[in-house]
Amino acid sequence: MGNAVGVPRDFSALEQRRLEAIRLWKGGMSQAEATRRVQIVRLTVVRWVAQYRERGKAALLKAGRA
């Protein structure tokens, strides 16, 4: 997966996907359903939820260039 060579990542859009997945999950949606809504791999939502539980919203905010 990932972007093609020379195609920049949209860090703001990635952050919004993380926050949307967590918002859906906190609203009572299962991780599996949040995965389908945000259109990502289920293990990614599992990881985001774990990060959120451990360090809160700050763990999901964009970090800038990788």
Stockholm file with secondary structure:
# STOCKHOLM 1.0

chainA/1-66         MGNAVGVPRDFSALEQRRLEAIRLWKGGMSQAEATRRVQIVRLTVVRWVAQYRERGKAALLKAGRA
#=GR chainA/1-66 SS CCCCTTCCCCHHHHHHHHHHHHHHHHTTCCHHHHHHHHTSCHHHHHHHHHHHHHHCGGGGSCCCCC
#=GC SS_cons        CCCCTTCCCCHHHHHHHHHHHHHHHHTTCCHHHHHHHHTSCHHHHHHHHHHHHHHCGGGGSCCCCC
//
